[in-house]
Amino acid sequence: MVAVAILAAGRGTRMKSTLPKVLHQIGGRSLIERAILGSLEISPNRVLVIVGYQAEQVKTALLDPNRSLVSNSLPKLEFVEQTEQLGTGHAIQQVLPHLEGFQGDLLVLNGDVPLLRPQTLQRLIQTHKQHQHAATILTAQLSDPQGYGRVFCNGQNIVQQIVEDRDCSAAQKQNRRVNAGVYCFRWQDLANVLPQLQANNDQKEYYLTDAVNLLQPAMAVDIEDEQEILGVNDREQLATAYEILQRRIKSYWMSAGVTLIDPASVTIDDTVKIQPDVVIEPQTHLRGQTAIASGCRIGPGSLIENSQIGENVTAMYSVVSNSIVGAETQIGPYAHLRGQVEVGAACRIGNFVELKNTKLGAETKAAHLSYLGDATIGEQVNIGCGTITANYDGVKKHPTKIGDRSKTGADSVLVAPIAIGQDVNIAAGSTITEDVPDDCLVIARSRQVVKPGWRLKSKE
């Protein structure tokens, strides 16, 4: 059995933010969410999050199904309160009553270390079980170990001593093996020594590393990729972690058959799904729960967020959010789809067209300069240049319906609520305020008047 405890109680003052550090995001997920989801790959029996600073905000964020994948992936997430932040050892001491009688191992992670791979955690646990030591810790050999606690081992990687960086002597600071802050303990052994921890250091804190020093033998496992243990303490480190994550994501998709024309200018959340033979043009950003089907060409200069894009779609210099786009559709340049838009197959959403909460049937075209909001539009409809649905009366939004094969003339205004039938032609410049039956021409505009020889009289 394995339980996971994740340290997430700190304030993170160097972030200079009212938001708790562990709720800052990289790649569409918060730091703490990444730590939790990474731990789920080892199938733990229990997951405990140790919270302190703005505990309720952290709990709410993790339990909200609209904001976090954790609530959908983990049936029961346990929270442990650390009202005073007196060090890592003190944090794990708070777990004692929650794991009373637990028989198994405890994996300790940090909520601000977002890049650990599940394979690394599996290797740590496998080594721990293989050697049956009381403690196994993750370590790394760094060229610049400044700021990290040093781990001193014998030739068999048995830990002799762990010393925090601030407590190291000049000679000890020459040691390049550092503590990654990830531990696997035999819980019963750890529970026995936790009450013995003392705050005999400059920070007056209880270090979990002191527990490792008390538990012998303990083994160190060196990590292969030192970037995995990068902790996030400020905005610069947050940006560095995001850069590393992006390199991983883009490398994965390129190896899976996706073309990135200029990878350095593209960003992709790791919640995005992309099929082979998609081309991502420069300055394009894919966010959230987005899926791009095969044959699409996205960008340049496009943002796709929480949307499903069908096969062979093109989207140039456009924004698509919370929408579904059918196959063979062309979007842009400079189109905006938002708020639960559904576009059928082989449609054209062209220059400076905005769709909001609107459904378009197959082969419908809105080529330029139109706003369609709260509308249901049939198949093979042609939306003339400058057509708008006047859907808001100052209090409520109202729906517009347009039947199959209808056409709106340039500069038409459809004042909702309104229903336009099938095979209707609306004359250019018309303002339509009443429902229109099938198969007709509708004209709703003032008759042109020409007065020969008329001019504005000049003032004396």
C-alpha positions in Angstrom: 0.0 0.0 0.0 1.2 3.5 -0.8 -0.1 6.8 0.6 0.9 10.2 -0.9 1.4 13.4 1.1 1.8 16.6 -0.9 3.2 19.7 0.8 1.1 22.7 -0.2 0.9 24.9 2.9 3.4 27.6 2.1 2.5 31.2 1.2 5.1 31.7 -1.5 6.0 35.3 -0.7 8.5 35.5 -3.6 5.7 35.1 -6.1 4.5 38.6 -5.0 0.9 37.4 -5.4 -2.4 37.1 -3.4 -2.8 33.8 -5.1 -1.3 30.8 -3.2 1.9 29.7 -4.9 0.6 26.2 -5.6 -2.4 27.6 -7.6 -0.2 29.3 -10.1 -0.5 27.6 -13.5 1.8 26.3 -16.2 0.4 24.6 -19.3 -3.3 24.8 -18.2 -2.9 23.2 -14.8 -1.9 24.5 -11.4 1.3 23.5 -9.8 -0.5 21.5 -7.1 -2.8 19.8 -9.7 0.3 18.7 -11.6 1.8 17.2 -8.5 -1.4 15.3 -7.6 -2.1 14.0 -11.1 1.5 12.9 -11.5 1.2 10.8 -8.3 -2.0 9.1 -9.5 0.2 7.2 -12.1 1.5 5.0 -9.2 -2.1 4.2 -8.1 -1.9 5.3 -4.5 -4.3 4.1 -1.9 -4.7 7.5 -0.4 -3.7 11.1 -1.4 -3.4 13.7 1.3 -2.7 17.4 0.6 -1.2 19.4 3.4 -2.7 22.9 3.3 -2.1 26.1 5.3 -2.0 29.5 3.7 -5.4 30.3 2.1 -6.3 26.6 2.7 -9.9 27.1 1.7 -8.9 28.7 -1.7 -6.7 25.7 -2.4 -9.4 23.2 -1.5 -12.0 25.0 -3.6 -9.7 25.1 -6.6 -8.9 21.4 -6.4 -12.5 20.2 -5.8 -14.1 22.4 -8.5 -14.8 20.1 -11.5 -14.9 23.1 -13.8 -11.4 24.3 -12.8 -9.5 21.1 -11.9 -9.1 17.6 -13.4 -8.3 16.3 -9.9 -11.9 16.1 -8.8 -12.7 13.9 -11.9 -9.6 11.7 -11.6 -9.6 11.1 -7.8 -12.8 10.1 -6.0 -11.5 11.1 -2.6 -8.9 13.8 -1.9 -8.0 14.2 1.8 -6.8 17.6 3.2 -4.6 18.0 6.3 -4.4 21.4 8.0 -1.0 22.9 8.9 -2.0 26.1 10.7 1.6 27.1 11.4 4.2 26.6 8.8 7.1 25.3 10.8 9.0 23.3 8.2 8.6 20.1 6.2 9.0 17.9 9.3 6.2 19.8 11.1 4.0 19.4 8.0 4.3 15.6 8.0 3.8 15.5 11.7 0.2 16.8 11.0 -0.4 13.6 9.0 0.1 11.4 12.1 -3.5 11.2 13.2 -4.8 10.8 9.6 -2.6 7.7 8.9 -3.0 6.1 12.3 -2.8 2.3 11.8 -1.8 2.7 8.1 0.4 -0.2 7.0 2.4 0.7 4.0 4.7 3.3 2.5 4.4 7.1 2.4 5.5 9.1 -0.7 6.2 12.7 0.1 6.0 15.3 -2.7 6.1 19.1 -3.0 3.2 21.0 -4.4 5.5 23.5 -6.1 7.6 20.9 -8.1 5.5 20.4 -11.2 7.8 18.6 -13.6 8.4 15.2 -12.0 7.7 12.4 -14.4 5.5 9.4 -13.2 8.3 7.1 -14.3 10.7 8.8 -11.8 8.2 8.2 -8.9 7.7 4.6 -10.0 11.5 4.0 -10.0 11.8 5.6 -6.6 9.1 3.3 -5.1 10.4 0.2 -6.9 13.9 0.9 -5.4 12.4 1.4 -2.0 10.5 -1.9 -2.1 13.4 -3.8 -3.6 15.8 -2.8 -0.8 13.3 -2.7 2.0 14.9 0.3 3.6 13.2 2.6 6.1 13.6 5.6 3.7 14.5 6.2 0.1 15.1 9.7 -1.2 15.3 11.2 -4.6 18.6 13.0 -5.3 20.3 14.8 -8.2 23.9 15.6 -9.1 23.9 19.3 -10.0 26.6 21.4 -11.5 25.4 24.3 -9.4 23.9 23.0 -6.2 23.5 26.3 -4.5 20.2 26.6 -2.5 19.7 22.8 -2.2 20.3 20.6 0.8 23.3 18.3 0.4 23.1 14.5 0.6 26.2 12.6 1.7 26.3 8.9 0.8 28.7 6.0 0.9 29.7 4.0 -2.2 26.4 2.0 -2.1 24.3 5.2 -2.1 23.4 4.7 1.5 22.7 8.1 3.1 25.1 9.1 5.8 23.8 12.6 6.4 21.6 15.3 4.9 22.4 19.0 5.6 20.3 22.0 4.5 22.1 24.5 2.3 21.9 27.3 4.9 23.4 25.0 7.5 26.3 23.6 5.3 29.9 24.4 6.0 32.1 25.7 3.2 33.5 22.2 2.7 30.0 20.6 2.7 28.8 23.0 0.0 31.3 21.5 -2.4 29.1 18.3 -2.5 27.1 18.3 -5.7 24.5 15.6 -4.7 21.4 17.5 -3.6 18.1 16.6 -2.0 15.2 16.7 -4.4 12.6 16.9 -1.6 10.9 13.7 -2.7 10.9 10.9 -0.2 9.5 7.4 0.2 9.2 6.2 3.8 8.1 3.0 5.5 5.3 4.7 7.3 5.5 3.0 10.7 9.2 3.7 11.0 8.6 7.4 10.1 5.7 7.7 12.5 8.0 6.5 15.3 10.7 9.2 14.7 8.5 12.2 13.8 7.9 13.1 17.5 11.7 13.2 18.0 12.3 16.0 15.5 13.7 19.2 17.0 14.1 22.8 15.6 17.8 23.1 16.2 18.6 25.3 13.2 18.8 28.9 12.1 15.2 28.8 10.8 13.8 27.2 13.9 12.0 24.7 11.7 11.4 21.0 11.9 13.1 19.4 8.9 11.9 16.2 7.4 15.6 15.5 6.4 16.3 15.1 10.2 13.8 12.2 10.1 15.9 10.6 7.3 19.0 11.0 9.4 17.2 9.1 12.1 16.0 6.3 9.9 18.9 4.0 8.9 19.5 2.6 6.5 18.2 5.1 4.0 19.1 5.0 0.3 19.5 7.8 -2.3 18.2 7.4 -5.9 19.8 9.8 -8.4 17.4 11.3 -10.9 18.4 11.1 -14.6 17.0 14.5 -15.6 17.8 17.2 -13.1 15.1 19.5 -14.6 12.4 17.3 -13.1 13.2 18.6 -9.6 12.9 22.3 -10.4 11.0 24.0 -7.7 8.9 27.1 -8.3 9.5 29.9 -5.8 9.2 33.0 -8.0 7.8 34.2 -11.4 11.2 33.6 -13.1 11.2 29.9 -12.0 7.6 29.7 -13.0 8.5 30.8 -16.5 11.5 28.4 -16.6 9.3 25.5 -15.6 6.8 26.4 -18.3 9.6 26.5 -20.9 10.7 23.0 -20.0 7.2 21.7 -20.1 6.6 23.2 -23.5 9.8 21.5 -24.9 8.5 18.2 -23.6 5.0 18.7 -25.1 6.1 19.9 -28.5 8.7 17.1 -28.8 6.0 14.6 -28.0 3.6 15.9 -30.7 6.2 16.2 -33.4 7.3 12.6 -32.8 3.6 11.7 -33.1 3.3 13.2 -36.6 2.3 16.8 -35.9 4.1 19.5 -37.9 5.1 22.7 -35.9 6.4 25.2 -38.4 8.1 27.3 -35.7 8.0 25.5 -32.4 9.6 28.4 -30.5 6.6 30.6 -31.2 3.9 28.0 -30.5 2.5 27.0 -27.0 0.4 23.9 -26.3 -1.2 22.8 -23.1 -0.6 19.2 -22.2 -4.4 18.8 -21.9 -4.6 19.2 -25.7 -5.1 16.3 -28.1 -3.8 16.4 -31.7 -4.1 13.8 -34.4 -1.3 13.1 -37.0 -0.9 15.3 -40.1 -1.9 18.5 -38.4 0.1 21.6 -39.2 0.5 24.2 -36.5 1.6 27.5 -38.0 3.7 30.1 -36.1 2.3 32.2 -33.2 -0.5 29.7 -32.5 -1.6 28.7 -29.1 -3.7 25.6 -28.1 -5.3 25.7 -24.7 -7.4 23.6 -22.3 -9.5 20.7 -23.4 -8.9 21.2 -27.1 -8.8 18.4 -29.7 -7.5 18.9 -33.3 -8.4 16.3 -35.9 -6.2 15.1 -38.7 -5.5 17.3 -41.7 -6.1 20.6 -40.0 -4.0 23.7 -40.5 -4.1 26.0 -37.5 -2.7 29.5 -37.7 -0.7 31.5 -38.1 -1.7 33.7 -35.3 -4.6 31.6 -33.9 -5.8 30.8 -30.4 -7.9 27.6 -29.9 -9.2 27.0 -26.4 -11.5 24.3 -25.0 -12.7 23.5 -28.5 -13.2 20.5 -30.8 -11.9 20.9 -34.4 -12.9 18.5 -37.1 -10.8 17.1 -39.9 -9.2 19.3 -42.6 -10.2 22.6 -40.9 -8.2 25.8 -41.5 -8.1 28.5 -38.9 -6.0 31.6 -39.8 -5.5 34.6 -37.4 -8.6 33.6 -35.5 -9.8 32.9 -31.9 -12.0 29.8 -31.2 -13.1 29.1 -27.6 -15.6 26.7 -26.1 -16.8 25.7 -29.6 -17.2 22.8 -32.0 -16.1 23.1 -35.6 -17.1 20.6 -38.3 -14.8 19.0 -40.9 -13.6 20.9 -44.0 -14.6 24.3 -42.5 -12.6 27.4 -43.2 -12.2 30.0 -40.4 -10.7 33.5 -40.7 -8.7 35.5 -41.1 -9.7 37.4 -38.0 -12.8 35.4 -37.0 -14.0 34.9 -33.4 -16.0 31.9 -32.3 -17.0 31.9 -28.6 -19.6 30.7 -26.1 -20.7 27.3 -27.3 -20.6 27.8 -31.0 -21.3 24.8 -33.2 -20.3 25.0 -36.8 -21.3 22.3 -39.3 -19.2 20.7 -42.0 -17.8 22.6 -45.0 -18.7 26.1 -43.6 -16.9 29.3 -44.2 -16.5 31.8 -41.3 -14.5 34.6 -42.9 -13.0 38.0 -42.2 -14.1 39.8 -39.1 -17.0 37.5 -38.4 -18.0 36.9 -34.7 -20.2 34.0 -33.6 -21.5 33.7 -30.1 -23.7 30.8 -28.8 -24.7 30.0 -32.4 -25.3 26.9 -34.4 -24.5 26.8 -38.2 -25.7 24.0 -40.5 -23.4 22.4 -43.1 -22.2 24.5 -46.0 -23.3 27.7 -44.5 -21.2 30.8 -45.2 -20.6 34.0 -43.3 -17.8 35.5 -45.4 -17.1 38.8 -43.8 -18.0 41.6 -41.3 -21.0 39.9 -39.5 -22.1 39.3 -35.9 -24.3 36.2 -35.3 -25.3 35.8 -31.6 -27.8 33.4 -30.0 -28.8 32.1 -33.5 -29.7 28.8 -35.0 -28.9 28.9 -38.7 -29.7 26.1 -41.2 -27.7 24.5 -44.0 -26.5 26.2 -47.1 -27.4 29.6 -45.8 -25.5 32.6 -47.1 -24.9 35.5 -44.6 -24.3 38.7 -46.5 -21.6 41.1 -45.6 -22.4 43.2 -42.5 -25.4 41.1 -41.3 -26.0 41.2 -37.6 -28.4 39.6 -35.2 -29.7 42.3 -32.8 -30.1 39.8 -30.0 -30.0 42.1 -26.9 -32.8 44.4 -25.9 -30.9 45.9 -22.9 -32.3 43.3 -20.5 -32.4 39.9 -22.1 -30.7 38.0 -25.0 -33.2 36.7 -27.7 -32.8 34.0 -30.3 -32.7 34.2 -34.1 -33.6 31.3 -36.4 -32.8 31.2 -40.1 -34.0 28.3 -42.3 -32.0 26.3 -44.9 -30.9 27.9 -48.1 -31.9 31.4 -47.0 -29.8 34.5 -47.9 -29.3 37.8 -46.1 -28.3 40.8 -48.1 -25.5 43.1 -47.2 -26.0 45.2 -44.1 -29.1 43.4 -42.9 -30.2 43.6 -39.3 -32.3 40.8 -37.8 -34.0 42.1 -34.6 -34.5 39.1 -32.3 -36.6 37.3 -31.3 -37.2 36.4 -34.9 -37.6 33.4 -37.2 -36.7 33.5 -40.9 -38.0 30.6 -43.0 -36.4 28.4 -45.6 -35.4 29.7 -49.1 -35.8 33.3 -48.0 -34.0 36.2 -49.6 -33.5 39.3 -47.5 -32.8 42.5 -49.5 -29.7 44.4 -48.8 -30.0 47.1 -46.1 -33.1 45.6 -44.6 -34.0 45.7 -40.9 -36.2 42.7 -40.2 -38.5 42.9 -37.1 -41.1 40.3 -37.9 -41.0 36.6 -38.7 -40.7 35.7 -42.4 -42.3 32.7 -44.0 -40.7 30.2 -46.3 -39.8 30.9 -50.0 -40.1 34.6 -50.3 -38.3 37.9 -50.8 -38.4 40.4 -47.9 -37.6 44.0 -48.2 -37.6 46.2 -45.1 -36.0 49.6 -45.9 -37.1 53.1 -46.7 -37.6 53.9 -50.4 -34.8 56.0 -52.0 -35.7 59.6 -52.7 -33.8 61.8 -55.1 -34.3 65.6 -55.2 -32.5 67.1 -58.2 -30.8 70.5 -57.7 -31.1 70.4 -53.9 -28.2 71.7 -51.8 -27.6 72.9 -48.3 -28.1 76.6 -48.0 -24.9 78.4 -46.8 -25.1 80.7 -43.9 -24.7 84.5 -44.4 
